[in-house]
Amino acid sequence: AQYRIGVLDKSLSLIDTTDNKVLRTLSIFVKQLPPGTTVKVRELTVDGAVILMEGETTSFDAVERVKQTLAASAQLTDVAVTETRVGAAPNQVVFRMTATVKPS
């Protein structure tokens, strides 16, 4: 099993050659999203350790839950919602959020 993990890590390092490891950054971010809250990602940008996301969810309360959960994470910092608005569909709230993954 350790050999297989090493092979996978080596393969990923060939794909992800940035210093801040984009795949690691995305993995940390996704694992911190609150369970039970549906988030549809419309746009996702990773710039070093900074994540910029535009997403959809069902309510303004759900946006706040996502923000609070990410802000409480020991692995993330500078979590901020930069925009929220009512979407075109019923029960749709569109939001933009930023977060920074702390260095390991």
N, CA, C and O of each residue as an XYZ file, in Angstrom:
416
protein
N       0.828     -1.195      0.000
C       0.000      0.000      0.000
C       0.873      1.260      0.000
O       0.579      2.220     -0.712
N       1.944      1.254      0.797
C       2.839      2.418      0.840
C       3.473      2.662     -0.531
O       3.624      3.805     -0.964
N       3.840      1.569     -1.208
C       4.432      1.699     -2.539
C       3.439      2.372     -3.486
O       3.797      3.278     -4.239
N       2.191      1.915     -3.434
C       1.149      2.450     -4.312
C       0.928      3.946     -4.044
O       0.766      4.724     -4.984
N       0.922      4.345     -2.781
C       0.772      5.763     -2.432
C       1.948      6.566     -2.980
O       1.768      7.667     -3.503
N       3.145      6.013     -2.858
C       4.328      6.684     -3.389
C       4.247      6.874     -4.893
O       4.620      7.924     -5.415
N       3.755      5.852     -5.590
C       3.596      5.936     -7.045
C       2.577      7.019     -7.400
O       2.794      7.805     -8.322
N       1.462      7.054     -6.662
C       0.443      8.078     -6.914
C       0.976      9.481     -6.641
O       0.740     10.402     -7.422
N       1.697      9.642     -5.530
C       2.281     10.950     -5.212
C       3.233     11.402     -6.312
O       3.239     12.570     -6.700
N       4.035     10.467     -6.808
C       4.985     10.795     -7.868
C       4.233     11.203     -9.137
O       4.608     12.167     -9.805
N       3.180     10.470     -9.461
C       2.378     10.798    -10.643
C       1.743     12.176    -10.508
O       1.758     12.967    -11.451
N       1.184     12.461     -9.332
C       0.562     13.761     -9.109
C       1.580     14.887     -9.166
O       1.265     15.979     -9.638
N       2.787     14.640     -8.698
C       3.799     15.698     -8.725
C       4.199     16.036    -10.156
O       4.631     17.156    -10.429
N       4.060     15.076    -11.073
C       4.335     15.367    -12.475
C       3.255     16.264    -13.068
O       3.535     17.113    -13.914
N       2.021     16.068    -12.618
C       0.898     16.872    -13.105
C       0.913     18.242    -12.451
O       0.718     19.259    -13.117
N       1.141     18.266    -11.162
C       1.039     19.482    -10.358
C       2.439     19.946     -9.981
O       2.969     19.559     -8.940
N       3.032     20.770    -10.828
C       4.423     21.166    -10.614
C       4.577     22.503     -9.905
O       5.698     22.989     -9.752
N       3.483     23.106     -9.471
C       3.584     24.392     -8.783
C       4.158     24.197     -7.385
O       4.047     23.120     -6.799
N       4.764     25.236     -6.868
C       5.361     25.167     -5.533
C       4.328     24.932     -4.448
O       4.616     24.263     -3.455
N       3.135     25.469     -4.620
C       2.122     25.354     -3.577
C       1.199     24.163     -3.750
O       0.275     23.988     -2.956
N       1.420     23.352     -4.748
C       0.667     22.117     -4.964
C      -0.832     22.357     -5.040
O      -1.532     22.310     -4.030
N      -1.307     22.611     -6.232
C      -2.711     22.920     -6.473
C      -3.618     21.799     -5.987
O      -4.639     22.064     -5.352
N      -3.264     20.553     -6.274
C      -4.129     19.445     -5.871
C      -4.258     19.357     -4.356
O      -5.341     19.061     -3.849
N      -3.190     19.605     -3.632
C      -3.243     19.609     -2.166
C      -4.158     20.732     -1.685
O      -4.972     20.538     -0.782
N      -4.017     21.897     -2.290
C      -4.837     23.044     -1.927
C      -6.320     22.745     -2.147
O      -7.147     23.014     -1.277
N      -6.650     22.189     -3.309
C      -8.043     21.840     -3.599
C      -8.566     20.780     -2.647
O      -9.704     20.861     -2.183
N      -7.743     19.793     -2.359
C      -8.150     18.715     -1.454
C      -8.494     19.266     -0.075
O      -9.523     18.909      0.500
N      -7.647     20.125      0.449
C      -7.893     20.720      1.769
C      -9.195     21.517      1.740
O     -10.011     21.411      2.656
N      -9.387     22.308      0.699
C     -10.579     23.149      0.600
C     -11.856     22.311      0.548
O     -12.801     22.573      1.292
N     -11.887     21.320     -0.313
C     -13.086     20.493     -0.493
C     -13.421     19.723      0.775
O     -14.593     19.585      1.124
N     -12.413     19.224      1.463
C     -12.648     18.449      2.688
C     -13.209     19.308      3.817
O     -13.770     18.774      4.773
N     -13.068     20.624      3.723
C     -13.552     21.518      4.772
C     -14.992     21.973      4.551
O     -15.594     22.555      5.453
N     -15.553     21.721      3.373
C     -16.935     22.144      3.117
C     -17.879     21.432      4.073
O     -17.684     20.251      4.360
N     -18.897     22.124      4.572
C     -19.781     21.523      5.579
C     -20.648     20.407      4.993
O     -21.233     20.573      3.922
N     -20.732     19.281      5.685
C     -21.599     18.198      5.211
C     -23.065     18.621      5.291
O     -23.462     19.349      6.201
N     -23.851     18.163      4.344
C     -25.275     18.478      4.361
C     -25.641     19.798      3.712
O     -26.825     20.111      3.585
N     -24.662     20.574      3.300
C     -24.923     21.836      2.612
C     -24.533     21.660      1.152
O     -23.368     21.421      0.836
N     -25.509     21.780      0.271
C     -25.243     21.606     -1.153
C     -24.612     22.870     -1.714
O     -25.152     23.967     -1.573
N     -23.459     22.697     -2.355
C     -22.773     23.808     -3.004
C     -22.444     23.374     -4.426
O     -21.762     22.371     -4.635
N     -22.927     24.128     -5.394
C     -22.577     23.890     -6.787
C     -21.498     24.900     -7.151
O     -21.715     26.109     -7.072
N     -20.345     24.401     -7.545
C     -19.227     25.278     -7.890
C     -19.388     25.712     -9.345
O     -19.437     24.882    -10.253
N     -19.468     27.015     -9.549
C     -19.579     27.574    -10.903
C     -18.208     27.887    -11.473
O     -17.949     27.675    -12.657
N     -17.337     28.393    -10.619
C     -16.001     28.796    -11.051
C     -15.057     28.603     -9.879
O     -15.394     28.918     -8.738
N     -13.872     28.083    -10.170
C     -12.891     27.851     -9.112
C     -11.514     28.200     -9.649
O     -11.084     27.676    -10.676
N     -10.829     29.088     -8.944
C      -9.485     29.491     -9.332
C      -8.561     29.269     -8.149
O      -8.867     29.660     -7.023
N      -7.425     28.636     -8.420
C      -6.404     28.458     -7.393
C      -5.191     29.253     -7.837
O      -4.620     28.992     -8.896
N      -4.800     30.224     -7.024
C      -3.647     31.069     -7.306
C      -2.680     30.922     -6.146
O      -2.770     31.644     -5.153
N      -1.752     29.981     -6.278
C      -0.859     29.661     -5.168
C      -1.664     29.010     -4.072
O      -2.258     27.953     -4.284
N      -1.694     29.621     -2.902
C      -2.456     29.078     -1.777
C      -3.832     29.727     -1.645
O      -4.598     29.383     -0.745
N      -4.147     30.665     -2.540
C      -5.423     31.379     -2.470
C      -6.449     30.713     -3.383
O      -6.167     30.414     -4.543
N      -7.641     30.487     -2.841
C      -8.737     29.887     -3.594
C      -9.826     30.935     -3.777
O     -10.252     31.577     -2.817
N     -10.268     31.101     -5.010
C     -11.382     31.992     -5.331
C     -12.483     31.112     -5.905
O     -12.254     30.380     -6.867
N     -13.673     31.178     -5.324
C     -14.753     30.318     -5.772
C     -16.025     31.119     -5.987
O     -16.389     31.968     -5.174
N     -16.694     30.835     -7.098
C     -18.062     31.304     -7.288
C     -18.932     30.065     -7.227
O     -18.678     29.082     -7.923
N     -19.957     30.115     -6.394
C     -20.805     28.946     -6.228
C     -22.259     29.309     -6.059
O     -22.631     30.478     -5.962
N     -23.079     28.259     -6.028
C     -24.515     28.408     -5.788
C     -24.894     27.529     -4.613
O     -24.328     26.455     -4.413
N     -25.847     27.994     -3.850
C     -26.435     27.187     -2.790
C     -27.898     27.612     -2.641
O     -28.404     28.393     -3.447
N     -28.563     27.106     -1.630
C     -30.016     27.282     -1.533
C     -30.474     28.501     -0.736
O     -31.627     28.914     -0.858
N     -29.586     29.089      0.082
C     -30.021     30.217      0.913
C     -28.828     31.045      1.377
O     -27.676     30.620      1.288
N     -29.136     32.232      1.871
C     -28.086     33.074      2.447
C     -27.531     32.428      3.718
O     -26.346     32.569      4.019
N     -28.380     31.725      4.457
C     -27.914     30.995      5.645
C     -26.900     29.922      5.266
O     -25.929     29.703      5.989
N     -27.118     29.257      4.141
C     -26.180     28.224      3.692
C     -24.828     28.842      3.336
O     -23.785     28.248      3.609
N     -24.841     30.025      2.730
C     -23.585     30.725      2.431
C     -22.847     31.018      3.733
O     -21.636     30.812      3.824
N     -23.567     31.493      4.726
C     -22.954     31.802      6.023
C     -22.410     30.540      6.686
O     -21.343     30.578      7.299
N     -23.131     29.416      6.570
C     -22.647     28.137      7.127
C     -21.333     27.716      6.480
O     -20.402     27.284      7.160
N     -21.271     27.850      5.154
C     -20.038     27.506      4.437
C     -18.901     28.392      4.927
O     -17.814     27.901      5.232
N     -19.149     29.689      5.002
C     -18.116     30.631      5.459
C     -17.649     30.303      6.876
O     -16.446     30.242      7.130
N     -18.584     30.091      7.797
C     -18.227     29.813      9.190
C     -17.455     28.502      9.325
O     -16.501     28.417     10.098
N     -17.865     27.485      8.575
C     -17.173     26.195      8.634
C     -15.748     26.324      8.114
O     -14.813     25.804      8.724
N     -15.580     27.012      6.994
C     -14.236     27.194      6.443
C     -13.380     28.061      7.364
O     -12.198     27.776      7.556
N     -13.962     29.112      7.934
C     -13.213     30.000      8.831
C     -12.771     29.281     10.100
O     -11.746     29.635     10.683
N     -13.530     28.277     10.534
C     -13.185     27.528     11.748
C     -12.100     26.484     11.500
O     -11.578     25.900     12.449
N     -11.761     26.247     10.253
C     -10.756     25.240      9.919
C      -9.360     25.697     10.333
O      -8.998     26.862     10.167
N      -8.599     24.775     10.864
C      -7.212     25.074     11.237
C      -6.318     25.186     10.007
O      -5.204     25.701     10.096
N      -6.796     24.707      8.861
C      -5.973     24.697      7.654
C      -6.232     25.875      6.721
O      -5.517     26.057      5.736
N      -7.247     26.672      7.027
C      -7.592     27.805      6.168
C      -7.537     29.110      6.949
O      -7.736     29.134      8.163
N      -7.265     30.185      6.236
C      -7.237     31.508      6.837
C      -7.827     32.510      5.839
O      -8.036     32.176      4.673
N      -8.089     33.709      6.287
C      -8.586     34.788      5.421
C      -9.815     34.371      4.609
O      -9.897     34.663      3.416
N     -10.754     33.702      5.241
C     -11.982     33.279      4.566
C     -12.928     34.476      4.506
O     -13.226     35.096      5.527
N     -13.392     34.792      3.305
C     -14.284     35.945      3.147
C     -15.270     35.705      2.017
O     -14.920     35.145      0.978
N     -16.499     36.131      2.230
C     -17.502     36.144      1.170
C     -17.454     37.540      0.568
O     -17.665     38.531      1.267
N     -17.178     37.617     -0.723
C     -17.010     38.921     -1.357
C     -18.259     39.406     -2.077
O     -18.378     40.590     -2.390
N     -19.202     38.483     -2.343
C     -20.438     38.874     -3.028
C     -21.494     37.801     -2.803
O     -21.185     36.610     -2.823
N     -22.727     38.214     -2.591
C     -23.867     37.288     -2.564
C     -25.028     37.967     -3.273
O     -25.215     39.180     -3.174
N     -25.797     37.167     -3.984
C     -26.971     37.702     -4.666
C     -27.975     36.586     -4.918
O     -27.614     35.409     -4.942
N     -29.217     36.958     -5.101
C     -30.264     35.993     -5.425
C     -30.052     35.537     -6.861
O     -29.838     36.356     -7.755
N     -30.112     34.226     -7.079
C     -29.949     33.675     -8.417
C     -31.232     33.757     -9.222
O     -32.263     34.207     -8.723
N     -31.164     33.319    -10.472
C     -32.313     33.374    -11.375
C     -33.366     32.321    -11.039
O     -34.556     32.542    -11.265
N     -32.941     31.185    -10.505
C     -33.866     30.095    -10.178
C     -34.392     30.258     -8.749
O     -33.768     30.940     -7.936
N     -35.532     29.639     -8.439
C     -36.028     29.668     -7.055
C     -35.041     28.972     -6.114
O     -34.373     28.013     -6.501
N     -34.960     29.457     -4.897
C     -34.049     28.883     -3.890
C     -32.611     28.802     -4.390
O     -31.930     27.800     -4.171
N     -32.157     29.840     -5.053
C     -30.787     29.874     -5.554
C     -30.114     31.158     -5.083
O     -30.607     32.260     -5.323
N     -28.986     30.995     -4.413
C     -28.170     32.122     -3.994
C     -26.787     31.911     -4.596
O     -26.180     30.853     -4.428
N     -26.301     32.921     -5.295
C     -24.985     32.870     -5.923
C     -24.031     33.670     -5.046
O     -24.374     34.748     -4.560
N     -22.822     33.128     -4.848
C     -21.860     33.815     -3.989
C     -20.444     33.662     -4.513
O     -20.133     32.738     -5.265
N     -19.597     34.587     -4.098
C     -18.147     34.517     -4.363
C     -17.454     34.490     -3.016
O     -17.843     35.186     -2.079
N     -16.425     33.676     -2.943
C     -15.724     33.481     -1.677
C     -14.229     33.320     -1.948
O     -13.823     32.791     -2.983
N     -13.420     33.789     -0.995
C     -11.982     33.561     -1.066
C     -11.520     32.912      0.231
O     -12.114     33.111      1.291
N     -10.459     32.140      0.126
C      -9.839     31.513      1.299
C      -8.381     31.253      0.963
O      -8.018     31.099     -0.203
N      -7.554     31.205      1.989
C      -6.138     30.911      1.819
C      -5.800     29.665      2.614
O      -6.155     29.546      3.786
N      -5.104     28.729      1.960
C      -4.653     27.515      2.642
C      -3.345     27.839      3.345
O      -2.409     28.357      2.734
N      -3.288     27.527      4.643
C      -2.073     27.769      5.420
C      -0.969     26.832      4.945
O      -1.242     25.688      4.581
N       0.268     27.302      4.945
C       1.380     26.432      4.543
C       1.526     25.253      5.501
O       1.262     25.364      6.698
N       1.950     24.131      4.945
C       2.107     22.936      5.800
C       3.470     22.882      6.444
O       3.764     21.947      7.190
